Amino acid sequence: MERHTAAMHAETPPESIHMLDAAALAVPGIAFFVMRDEDGRPVGMGALKRLTGDHAEIKSMHILAEERGRGLAQAMLDHLLAEARASGIRQLSLETGSQPGFAPARALYARAGFIECPPFEGYGPDPASVFMTLRLA
């Protein structure tokens, strides 16, 4: 969580940081997942926040920089998609950065079928943000 927070503050203007801190992720309506390596060390995280009965948001998805390039982000996204489907979610949305450092994340989501959309629940227009959504079958 500390590394995720530092990365967000390094790339994003303070007024455009929409991540939730650890306390905000530990509330009802948010499912939080930690990915660990074979030694049990945390290497990634992701969360689903239910917005309405059938709409959820991906929150705080992050893979440690030194662990990237091994397919872990795809594995976490696959897990989040499976969890969303299993819990009856029919639409999954997210907010990510528009800065160059977020290009790999935007590409990952686009490969999974996410498309850009207007700001959704709780967000407003922000040039530092890209909003994406996916209809789940």
C-alpha positions in Angstrom: 0.0 0.0 0.0 2.9 2.4 0.8 4.5 1.7 -2.6 1.1 2.3 -4.4 0.6 5.5 -2.5 4.1 6.8 -3.4 3.6 5.9 -7.0 0.3 7.7 -7.2 1.8 10.8 -5.7 4.8 10.7 -8.0 2.8 10.7 -11.2 -0.5 12.5 -10.4 -1.4 16.0 -9.3 -2.7 15.9 -5.7 -6.2 17.1 -6.6 -6.5 14.2 -9.1 -5.5 11.3 -6.8 -8.6 9.1 -6.3 -7.0 6.1 -4.6 -8.4 4.9 -1.3 -6.1 4.5 1.7 -5.9 1.2 3.6 -8.6 2.2 6.1 -11.0 3.2 3.3 -10.4 -0.1 1.6 -11.3 -2.1 4.8 -15.0 -1.3 4.8 -18.2 -3.2 3.8 -18.8 -3.0 0.0 -15.1 -3.3 -0.8 -13.4 -6.6 -1.6 -9.7 -6.3 -1.2 -7.2 -8.9 -2.6 -3.5 -9.3 -2.0 -1.3 -11.3 -4.5 1.7 -13.0 -2.8 4.8 -14.7 -4.2 5.8 -18.2 -3.4 7.5 -16.9 -0.2 4.3 -15.2 1.0 5.6 -11.7 0.2 2.9 -9.3 -1.1 3.6 -8.4 -4.7 0.3 -6.9 -5.8 -3.2 -5.8 -4.8 -6.5 -5.0 -6.2 -10.0 -4.1 -4.9 -13.6 -4.1 -6.1 -15.9 -1.4 -4.8 -19.6 -2.0 -5.3 -21.3 1.2 -6.6 -24.8 -0.1 -7.1 -26.4 -3.6 -7.1 -24.8 -4.6 -10.4 -22.0 -1.9 -11.0 -18.6 -2.0 -9.3 -15.3 -0.1 -9.6 -11.8 -1.5 -9.7 -9.9 0.4 -7.0 -6.2 0.5 -6.2 -4.9 -2.2 -8.5 -1.1 -2.2 -8.2 1.8 -4.6 -8.9 5.2 -3.8 -7.4 7.5 -2.3 -10.1 10.2 -5.0 -9.7 7.6 -7.7 -10.3 6.1 -6.3 -13.5 6.5 -8.0 -16.9 5.6 -11.5 -15.5 1.8 -11.3 -16.2 0.9 -10.5 -12.6 -1.2 -7.5 -13.6 -3.2 -9.7 -16.0 -3.6 -12.4 -13.3 -4.9 -9.8 -10.8 -7.3 -8.3 -13.4 -8.5 -11.8 -14.3 -9.2 -12.5 -10.6 -11.1 -9.2 -10.2 -13.2 -9.9 -13.3 -14.0 -13.4 -12.0 -14.9 -12.1 -8.6 -17.1 -9.4 -10.1 -18.9 -11.9 -12.2 -19.4 -14.3 -9.3 -20.9 -11.5 -7.2 -23.4 -10.5 -9.9 -21.7 -7.5 -11.2 -22.7 -6.7 -14.7 -20.7 -3.5 -15.3 -17.2 -2.9 -14.1 -15.7 0.6 -14.3 -12.4 2.2 -13.3 -10.4 5.5 -13.1 -6.8 5.5 -14.0 -4.2 8.2 -14.8 -3.8 9.9 -18.2 -0.1 10.4 -17.6 2.5 8.4 -19.6 3.3 6.3 -16.6 -0.2 4.9 -16.7 -0.1 3.8 -20.4 0.6 0.1 -19.5 -2.4 0.1 -17.2 -4.6 1.6 -19.8 -3.4 -0.9 -22.4 -4.0 -3.8 -20.0 -7.6 -2.6 -19.5 -8.2 -2.0 -23.2 -6.9 -5.5 -24.0 -9.5 -6.9 -21.5 -12.3 -5.0 -23.4 -12.6 -1.9 -21.3 -13.5 1.2 -23.3 -13.2 4.9 -22.3 -16.4 6.4 -20.8 -17.5 9.6 -19.1 -16.8 10.0 -15.4 -19.1 7.8 -13.3 -20.4 7.8 -9.8 -18.5 10.3 -7.6 -16.1 11.5 -10.3 -16.1 14.7 -12.4 -14.1 15.6 -15.5 -10.4 15.6 -14.9 -7.6 16.0 -17.5 -5.4 13.7 -15.3 -8.0 10.9 -15.3 -9.1 8.3 -17.9 -12.4 6.6 -17.1 -13.1 3.1 -18.5 -15.9 0.6 -18.3 -16.7 -3.0 -19.3 -20.0 -4.8 -19.6 -19.7 -8.3 -18.2 -21.5 -11.2 -19.7 
